[in-house]
Amino acid sequence: MGLASPPPQTLVVFGASGDLARRKLLPALYDLACDGLLPERYAIVGSGGSPLGDDGFRERARTGIEAFARHRLDAARWQAFARSLAYVQAPLDDPVAFGALGERLAGLDARRLFYCATPPSAVAAIAARIGEAGLARDARIVLEKPIGHDLASARELAHVVGEVFDEPYVFRIDHYVGKEAVQNILVFRFANSMVERAWCGDAVDHVQITVAESEGIEQRGRYYEEAGALRDMVQNHLLQVLAFVAMEPPGSLAPEDVRDRKAELLAAVRPFAADELVRGRYTAGVVGGQEVPAAGSAVETFVALRAWIDNPRWRGVPFFLRTGKRLPRRRTEVAIVLRESGRGLFDETRLEAHHLALRIQPDEGISLAFRAKEPGPGMALETVPMDFSYGGSFRTRPTEAYERLLHDAMAGDQTLFLREDAVERSWEIVAPVLDGAGTVHPYAAGTWGPPAADELIAPRAWRSG
């Protein structure tokens, strides 16, 4: 099923002078325009506290598109896209400023999509200002993660936003869910009967979900000091990937059917326990051949944990989640490690366990490791891969996550967005370990984390390929 152009509308980007708008949103919108997937009539209005003006906003958009868009900047396409761009200075602490924003929007399409590309602390004020200025009619709002700092703040934010927007008009983004390879988990599972029949505890020994980053904290130090890896990655990205991997089959691909199954799965995830979690913080080391300094943060930059799902399909199957900064390479992967048959015909041959690897980034694809006989006399076995990659099988590269999510938000399709109950449940799952109590283990930058993480998964082993 292909994507169709959304209805005519105006997109308002709060935080338009920020890094997210320049690196992700504006390049994604340009790529959608190049692919014919923006509305027939559209306007993009940037808003923020900086005095950019229309020309400054267009220049910022152009440099972002040149650096980060999939499509090369084309003069004719850029001219058409640039005509849609405008900017209104509207500081959140100035109630009158949103009146000026309303005046600018008055001459544009009345259907509006408000995008909060701002720090989380600004979202409640933005929603309130939209309501005060009377701009919420026939409008939707997009919220970036993190949705709150804990369960109480997530509920408070839901209340404030709910005073202005009803739940069907609130779109909570987790950009990992917009990745092609994450969406392909559903296709791989539910469009291939041989896969779904083996997707349960009878066949699966354990599951590993790894989100590894080679970058450090760098410019995110102030945010990271408040968040740490648990809030920044586990509460959202890893739990969302877990939901796609482990959810029950939806009755249809209708948005609420899919979101119901994800919510049911999260409801079955046992809240994390402190004795099944390892925190770490990187020290100085070498990553990619470059010496890097220790983390300039007091919070964890690495988390490994053992999770359990209390439902019939997965009861007794451990899910090992791992994420960290300054690891040897950037890699996001789900490994489904299969049970041994127990028949013992080749017990004397010690090889890596059969596993299915779902590669989410950077080399999107799926591989199955299985055993084969080496050529020649005797019965020597070797583990070999059966591999699918997007790059090798399709002429077009996967679209960027923000392209799909922006398109769906404009189209009003909630399938890939988070519902309020799922957000609250995610906070409930991590709540027992959020206080940061316990040891934070050091690990050298360029390694796969502290030795305590290996002890957590033992006698099994992490996949570190």
C-alpha positions in Angstrom: 0.0 0.0 0.0 1.5 3.3 -1.1 1.2 6.6 0.7 -1.1 9.3 -0.5 -0.8 13.1 -0.1 -2.4 14.4 3.1 -5.1 17.0 2.9 -4.2 20.7 2.6 -2.9 22.2 5.9 -0.5 24.4 7.7 2.4 23.0 9.7 3.6 25.1 12.6 7.0 24.2 14.0 7.7 25.5 17.5 11.4 25.5 18.2 12.0 26.2 14.5 15.5 27.7 15.2 16.6 24.6 17.0 18.7 21.6 16.0 15.9 19.1 15.6 14.1 21.4 13.0 17.3 22.0 11.0 18.7 18.4 11.1 15.5 16.4 10.9 12.2 18.1 10.3 12.9 20.5 7.5 15.0 18.0 5.5 12.2 15.4 6.0 9.6 17.9 4.7 11.7 18.7 1.7 12.2 15.0 0.9 8.4 14.5 1.2 7.9 17.5 -1.2 10.4 15.9 -3.7 8.4 12.6 -3.5 5.1 14.3 -4.0 3.9 13.4 -0.5 3.1 16.9 0.9 -0.4 18.3 0.6 -1.4 19.9 -2.6 -1.6 23.2 -0.6 0.6 23.6 2.4 2.5 26.2 4.4 5.3 25.7 7.0 5.4 28.4 9.7 8.3 28.4 12.0 7.9 29.9 15.5 10.4 30.5 18.3 11.9 33.1 20.5 14.8 34.0 18.1 14.3 37.0 15.7 15.0 34.9 12.5 12.4 36.4 10.2 11.2 34.7 7.0 14.6 35.0 5.2 16.6 33.8 8.2 14.3 30.8 8.5 14.6 30.0 4.8 18.3 30.2 5.0 18.4 27.9 8.0 16.2 25.4 6.2 18.4 25.5 3.1 21.6 24.7 5.0 19.8 21.9 6.8 18.5 20.4 3.6 21.9 20.6 1.9 23.5 18.7 4.8 20.8 16.2 5.8 18.1 15.6 3.1 18.0 12.4 1.1 17.4 14.4 -2.1 20.0 16.7 -3.5 19.0 20.4 -3.3 17.5 21.2 -6.6 17.0 24.9 -7.6 13.5 24.6 -8.9 12.3 22.3 -6.1 13.9 24.5 -3.5 12.2 27.7 -4.9 8.8 26.0 -4.7 9.5 24.7 -1.2 11.0 28.0 0.1 7.8 29.9 -0.9 5.9 27.8 1.7 8.2 28.9 4.5 7.5 31.7 6.9 8.6 32.6 10.5 6.9 34.3 13.4 8.8 35.3 16.6 6.6 34.1 19.5 8.4 33.8 22.8 6.5 31.5 25.2 6.7 34.1 28.0 4.9 36.7 25.9 1.1 36.0 25.7 0.7 38.8 23.1 3.2 37.0 20.7 0.8 34.2 20.1 -1.8 36.7 18.9 0.8 37.7 16.2 1.1 34.0 15.3 -2.6 33.7 15.0 -2.7 36.7 12.7 -0.1 35.1 10.4 -2.0 31.8 10.4 -5.3 33.5 9.6 -4.5 33.8 5.9 -3.4 30.2 5.6 -5.3 26.9 5.6 -7.4 26.4 8.7 -6.3 22.8 9.2 -3.2 22.9 11.4 -0.6 20.6 12.7 1.4 22.0 15.6 4.8 20.4 16.1 6.7 20.9 19.4 10.4 20.6 18.4 11.2 22.1 21.8 12.6 21.0 25.1 10.0 18.9 27.0 9.6 21.6 29.6 8.1 24.0 27.0 5.4 21.7 25.8 2.8 22.5 28.5 3.2 26.2 27.9 2.9 25.8 24.1 -0.4 23.8 24.5 -1.7 26.4 26.9 -0.8 29.3 24.6 -2.5 27.6 21.6 -5.6 27.3 23.7 -5.5 30.9 24.9 -5.1 32.2 21.4 -8.0 30.1 20.1 -5.8 28.2 17.6 -6.7 24.6 18.5 -9.8 24.3 16.3 -9.4 21.6 13.6 -5.8 21.2 14.8 -3.5 18.4 15.9 -0.4 18.6 18.1 2.8 16.5 17.9 4.9 15.9 21.0 8.5 14.7 21.0 9.9 12.3 23.6 10.5 12.3 26.4 6.9 12.5 27.4 7.4 13.6 31.0 10.2 12.9 33.4 8.4 10.3 35.4 4.9 8.9 35.8 3.6 11.9 37.7 4.9 14.5 35.3 3.7 12.4 32.3 0.2 12.4 33.8 0.4 16.2 34.5 1.5 16.8 30.9 -1.4 14.7 29.6 -3.8 16.7 31.7 -2.5 20.1 30.5 -2.5 19.0 26.8 -5.9 17.4 27.2 -7.4 20.7 28.3 -6.8 21.9 24.7 -6.6 18.8 22.5 -8.7 15.6 22.7 -6.7 12.4 22.7 -7.3 11.6 19.0 -5.6 14.8 18.0 -2.4 14.3 20.1 0.5 12.6 18.3 3.3 11.4 20.5 6.4 10.7 18.5 9.1 8.0 19.2 11.2 8.3 16.0 12.4 4.7 16.4 8.9 3.5 15.5 9.2 5.4 12.3 12.2 3.4 11.1 11.4 1.0 8.2 13.2 -1.9 9.9 11.0 -1.5 13.0 7.8 -1.5 10.9 9.1 -4.5 9.0 9.1 -6.5 12.2 5.3 -6.7 11.9 5.5 -7.7 8.3 8.2 -10.3 8.9 6.2 -11.8 11.8 2.6 -11.7 10.6 3.1 -12.1 6.8 5.2 -15.2 7.1 3.4 -18.1 8.8 6.5 -20.2 9.4 7.9 -17.3 11.5 4.9 -16.6 13.6 4.5 -20.3 14.5 8.0 -20.3 16.0 7.6 -16.8 17.7 7.0 -18.0 21.2 8.7 -19.5 24.3 8.5 -23.1 22.9 11.1 -22.1 20.2 12.8 -19.1 21.7 15.4 -19.3 24.5 15.8 -15.6 25.0 15.7 -12.2 23.1 18.3 -9.5 23.1 17.6 -5.9 22.1 20.6 -3.7 21.7 20.7 0.0 21.0 24.4 0.9 20.8 25.8 4.4 20.2 29.4 5.3 19.4 28.8 9.0 20.2 29.2 10.4 23.7 27.1 12.8 25.7 28.8 15.8 24.1 26.4 18.8 23.7 23.6 17.0 25.5 25.2 17.2 28.9 22.6 19.4 30.5 19.7 17.3 29.3 21.5 14.0 30.0 22.3 15.1 33.6 18.5 15.0 34.2 17.7 12.0 32.1 20.4 9.3 31.9 20.1 6.3 29.7 17.0 4.9 31.5 14.9 7.9 30.7 16.6 8.8 27.4 16.5 5.3 25.8 14.9 2.5 27.8 11.5 4.1 28.8 10.8 4.9 25.2 12.9 3.4 22.4 13.7 0.0 23.8 10.2 -0.6 25.2 8.7 0.4 21.9 10.9 -2.0 20.0 10.1 -4.7 22.6 6.4 -4.1 22.0 6.7 -4.6 18.2 8.8 -7.8 18.8 6.5 -9.4 21.4 2.9 -8.1 20.8 0.1 -10.4 19.8 -1.2 -10.3 16.2 -3.6 -7.3 15.7 -7.0 -8.0 14.2 -6.2 -5.6 11.4 -3.8 -2.8 10.5 -6.2 -0.2 11.7 -4.4 2.3 14.0 -6.3 1.4 17.2 -6.0 -2.4 16.6 -2.2 -2.1 16.4 -2.0 0.3 19.4 -4.3 -1.9 21.5 -2.0 -4.9 21.0 1.1 -2.8 21.9 -0.7 -1.5 25.0 -1.7 -5.1 26.0 1.9 -6.2 25.6 3.3 -3.4 27.8 0.7 -4.2 30.4 2.2 -7.7 30.6 5.8 -6.5 31.0 6.8 -6.9 34.6 8.2 -3.7 36.2 11.9 -3.7 36.2 13.8 -4.9 39.3 17.0 -3.4 40.7 18.7 -6.7 41.0 18.1 -7.4 37.3 19.6 -4.1 36.1 23.2 -2.9 35.6 24.1 0.8 35.2 27.4 2.0 33.7 29.2 5.2 32.9 32.0 5.4 30.3 35.5 6.4 31.2 38.2 7.6 28.8 39.0 5.2 26.0 39.3 4.7 22.2 36.3 4.7 19.8 36.8 4.4 16.1 40.6 4.9 16.5 40.1 8.2 18.3 40.9 8.8 22.0 37.8 10.2 23.8 37.4 11.6 27.3 35.3 10.3 30.1 31.6 11.1 30.4 31.0 14.6 31.8 27.9 13.4 33.6 27.0 11.9 37.0 24.2 9.7 35.6 24.4 6.4 33.8 25.4 6.3 30.1 24.8 2.5 29.9 22.0 0.2 31.0 21.6 -3.5 30.7 18.6 -5.2 32.2 16.6 -8.5 32.2 12.9 -8.0 31.4 10.0 -10.5 31.7 6.6 -10.6 30.0 3.9 -12.3 32.0 1.7 -13.7 29.3 1.2 -17.2 27.8 3.4 -16.6 24.7 6.5 -15.3 26.5 6.2 -16.6 30.1 9.7 -17.7 31.3 11.5 -16.2 28.3 14.0 -13.5 29.4 14.3 -10.3 27.3 17.8 -8.7 27.7 17.8 -5.0 26.9 21.0 -3.1 26.5 21.9 0.5 25.5 24.9 2.7 25.9 27.0 5.5 24.7 30.6 5.3 23.6 30.3 1.7 22.6 32.5 0.3 19.8 30.0 1.0 17.0 26.5 2.3 16.3 24.1 -0.6 16.1 20.5 -1.3 16.8 19.5 -5.0 16.6 17.0 -7.5 17.9 18.4 -11.0 18.3 16.0 -13.9 18.7 18.1 -16.7 20.1 16.5 -20.1 19.5 16.4 -23.1 21.8 18.6 -26.1 21.1 16.7 -29.2 20.0 18.2 -31.4 22.8 18.7 -34.4 20.5 22.5 -34.1 20.9 23.6 -35.4 17.5 26.4 -32.8 17.3 27.0 -32.0 20.9 30.7 -32.3 20.4 30.6 -29.3 18.1 30.4 -26.1 20.0 29.0 -23.3 17.8 27.1 -20.1 18.4 23.4 -20.7 19.1 21.0 -20.4 16.2 19.7 -16.9 16.2 17.6 -14.6 14.1 19.0 -11.0 13.9 16.7 -8.1 13.0 19.0 -5.2 12.1 17.3 -1.9 12.6 20.3 0.4 11.9 22.6 1.1 10.3 22.6 -1.9 7.9 18.9 -2.5 7.8 18.0 -6.2 7.2 17.4 -9.6 8.7 19.8 -12.5 9.0 19.4 -16.1 10.2 22.4 -17.9 11.6 22.2 -21.6 11.1 24.6 -24.6 10.9 25.9 -26.2 7.8 28.5 -28.9 6.9 31.8 -27.6 5.8 32.9 -29.1 2.4 35.2 -32.0 2.5 35.4 -35.3 4.4 34.0 -35.8 7.9 31.2 -33.9 9.6 32.7 -30.5 10.4 30.1 -27.9 11.1 30.2 -24.1 10.7 27.7 -21.3 11.6 26.7 -19.5 8.4 24.3 -16.6 7.8 21.2 -16.4 5.5 21.0 -12.7 4.9 18.5 -10.1 3.7 19.4 -6.4 3.4 17.4 -3.5 2.2 20.3 -2.1 0.3 20.8 -5.4 -1.6 17.1 -6.2 -2.2 15.5 -2.9 -3.0 16.6 -0.1 -5.3 15.4 2.6 -3.0 16.9 3.2 0.4 14.6 3.2 3.4 13.0 6.5 4.1 14.0 8.5 7.1 11.8 7.9 10.2 10.7 11.6 10.4 9.5 11.5 6.8 7.0 8.7 7.6 6.0 10.2 10.9 5.4 13.7 9.6 3.4 12.3 6.7 1.2 10.2 9.0 0.7 13.1 11.4 -0.5 15.3 8.5 -2.7 12.5 7.3 -4.1 11.9 10.8 -2.9 8.2 11.0 -2.1 7.3 14.6 -0.7 3.8 13.9 2.9 4.6 14.7 2.3 7.1 17.5 2.2 6.5 21.2 -1.1 6.5 23.1 -1.4 8.0 26.5 -2.0 4.7 28.2 1.1 3.2 26.6 3.2 6.2 27.7 2.0 5.9 31.3 2.6 2.1 31.4 6.1 2.6 30.1 6.8 4.9 33.1 5.3 2.4 35.5 7.6 -0.3 34.1 10.8 1.7 34.8 9.5 3.4 38.0 11.1 0.9 40.4 14.6 1.7 39.1 14.4 5.4 38.2 15.8 6.7 41.5 19.3 5.7 40.5 20.1 3.8 43.6 22.9 1.2 43.3 26.3 1.0 41.8 27.1 2.8 38.5 29.9 0.6 37.0 32.7 2.2 35.0 33.5 0.9 31.5 36.1 2.1 29.1 34.8 4.0 26.0 35.1 1.6 23.0 34.1 -1.5 25.0 30.6 -3.1 25.2 30.0 -2.0 28.7 30.9 -3.1 32.2 31.7 -6.7 33.1 28.6 -6.8 35.3 26.5 -6.7 32.2 28.0 -9.9 31.1 27.3 -11.4 34.5 23.6 -10.3 34.1 23.1 -12.4 31.0 25.3 -15.4 31.9 25.5 -18.3 31.1 24.3 -16.8 27.8 26.4 -14.2 26.0 25.7 -10.8 24.4 25.8 -10.6 20.7 28.5 -7.9 20.0 28.9 -8.2 16.2 
